[in-house]
Amino acid sequence: MRTHRQRGWMRRGFSLLWEPRVLTEIVAPSAVLSIREFFEVRKAWPDDLPGAEGDALVVAGLDGCLDSLSESDALAWLETDLKGAVLSFQEHYEGQAALIMWIASGRTRVGMDLADEEYFWKTSPGRDAVRLPLGRCLWGGAEADVARILVSEEKDPDFDGEAYVGLHHPRIS
């Protein structure tokens, strides 16, 4: 399992973030776009991004979309609509900006199968929840490049503990 402790993820790549104190280091909460605004702004990407001193766009609402769709619709939406928008963002900014999905419930909803290190989204609490394969849908199966974002002053923080604030992929394809 890869971990990422430097702050470069705030300026490049694609991330899922769920720690509020880290969010406020990147962007003012009032500058976070809704998922609807994100798809709207995709029509004409702005020159200046509101986060990380102009290098990041933070979007909220991914969890609400996934929760409101059936399993098959959620898979299709992730693989086509969302992934297409992420690819458009990366292409427009030539990989020189960060797209960060703010998921307040991410700590309890994003999981990983330890046997194969594949990340998934739990559609509801509990062991019997449907698991949407984030790796296949968003990262095209390139989960080997996904790193857990760790933010801590400790030398060796627990990669499953409080320091674990999100996931980062340097560039999806």
C-alpha positions in Angstrom: 0.0 0.0 0.0 1.4 3.4 -1.0 1.2 6.4 1.2 1.7 10.1 0.4 2.9 12.5 3.0 4.0 15.5 1.0 1.6 18.3 0.1 2.0 18.1 -3.6 -1.3 16.2 -3.9 -3.0 19.6 -3.2 -1.7 20.9 -6.5 -1.7 18.0 -8.9 -3.7 14.9 -9.7 -7.1 13.6 -8.5 -7.9 13.1 -4.8 -10.7 12.0 -2.6 -10.6 14.0 0.7 -12.6 13.7 3.9 -10.8 15.6 6.6 -12.3 19.1 7.3 -9.1 20.6 8.8 -7.2 19.7 5.6 -10.0 21.0 3.4 -9.7 24.4 5.0 -6.0 24.5 4.3 -6.7 24.1 0.6 -9.8 26.3 0.0 -12.4 28.4 1.8 -15.5 26.2 2.2 -17.5 28.9 0.3 -15.3 28.2 -2.8 -16.1 24.5 -2.9 -18.2 23.7 -6.0 -21.2 21.4 -5.9 -21.0 18.4 -8.3 -23.7 20.2 -10.4 -21.5 23.3 -10.6 -18.5 21.1 -11.5 -20.3 19.7 -14.5 -21.5 23.1 -15.5 -18.0 24.7 -15.3 -16.6 21.8 -17.4 -18.1 23.6 -20.4 -15.6 26.4 -19.9 -12.8 25.6 -17.4 -11.8 28.8 -15.5 -8.3 30.2 -15.8 -8.0 30.7 -12.1 -8.9 27.9 -9.7 -10.0 28.8 -6.1 -7.9 26.4 -4.1 -4.2 25.9 -3.2 -3.3 29.4 -4.4 -4.8 28.8 -7.9 -3.8 25.1 -8.3 -6.9 23.2 -7.1 -10.6 22.8 -7.6 -12.6 21.2 -4.8 -15.9 19.6 -5.5 -18.5 18.3 -3.0 -21.5 16.0 -3.7 -20.0 12.8 -5.1 -21.3 10.9 -2.1 -24.8 12.2 -2.7 -24.8 11.2 -6.3 -23.6 7.7 -5.5 -26.2 7.3 -2.8 -29.1 8.4 -5.0 -28.3 6.1 -7.9 -28.9 2.3 -8.3 -25.8 0.2 -8.3 -25.8 -0.2 -12.1 -26.5 3.5 -12.7 -23.8 4.5 -10.2 -21.3 2.3 -12.0 -22.2 3.7 -15.4 -22.1 7.3 -14.1 -18.7 6.8 -12.4 -17.2 5.2 -15.5 -18.6 7.6 -18.1 -19.8 10.9 -16.7 -17.5 11.5 -13.8 -14.4 9.9 -15.3 -15.0 11.9 -18.5 -15.2 15.2 -16.5 -12.0 14.3 -14.6 -10.2 13.5 -17.8 -11.4 16.8 -19.3 -10.1 18.7 -16.2 -6.7 16.9 -16.5 -6.4 17.6 -20.2 -7.4 21.3 -19.9 -4.9 22.0 -17.1 -2.3 19.7 -18.6 -1.9 17.8 -15.4 -0.8 20.9 -13.6 -3.8 21.3 -11.2 -5.5 19.2 -8.6 -9.1 18.1 -8.7 -10.2 17.2 -5.2 -13.5 15.5 -4.4 -14.7 16.4 -0.9 -16.5 13.5 0.7 -17.4 14.2 4.3 -18.3 10.6 5.0 -15.3 9.2 3.1 -13.6 7.8 6.2 -16.4 5.3 6.8 -17.5 4.9 3.1 -14.3 4.3 1.3 -12.7 0.9 2.0 -10.0 -1.3 0.7 -9.9 -5.1 0.2 -6.6 -6.0 1.9 -6.1 -9.1 -0.2 -5.9 -7.2 -3.5 -5.6 -3.6 -2.4 -8.7 -2.6 -4.4 -10.6 0.5 -3.2 -14.4 0.6 -3.1 -17.3 2.8 -2.1 -19.8 1.4 0.4 -23.3 2.3 -0.6 -24.5 2.1 3.0 -23.2 1.3 6.4 -22.8 -2.3 7.4 -21.1 -5.4 6.1 -23.8 -6.3 3.5 -23.5 -2.9 1.7 -23.0 -2.9 -2.1 -19.4 -2.1 -2.9 -18.7 0.1 -6.0 -15.2 -0.6 -7.4 -13.6 2.9 -7.4 -10.4 1.5 -8.9 -12.0 0.1 -12.0 -14.5 3.0 -12.4 -12.3 6.0 -11.7 -8.7 4.9 -12.0 -9.1 2.5 -14.9 -7.7 -0.3 -12.7 -4.5 1.6 -12.0 -4.8 1.3 -8.3 -1.1 0.6 -7.9 -0.6 4.4 -8.4 -3.2 5.3 -5.7 -1.7 6.5 -2.4 -3.3 7.1 1.0 -2.9 10.7 2.0 -1.4 10.9 5.4 -1.3 14.2 7.3 0.5 14.0 10.6 3.4 15.4 12.6 4.3 11.9 13.7 7.2 10.1 12.0 5.3 6.9 11.2 1.6 7.6 11.5 -0.9 4.7 11.3 -2.0 4.5 7.7 -5.5 3.5 8.9 -5.7 6.0 11.7 -6.5 9.7 12.1 -3.6 10.7 9.8 -5.4 9.0 6.9 -7.4 11.8 5.3 -7.9 10.7 1.7 -6.7 9.0 -1.5 -4.6 10.5 -4.3 -3.9 9.4 -7.8 -1.3 11.4 -9.8 -3.1 11.1 -13.2 -5.9 8.9 -14.4 -6.1 7.7 -17.9 
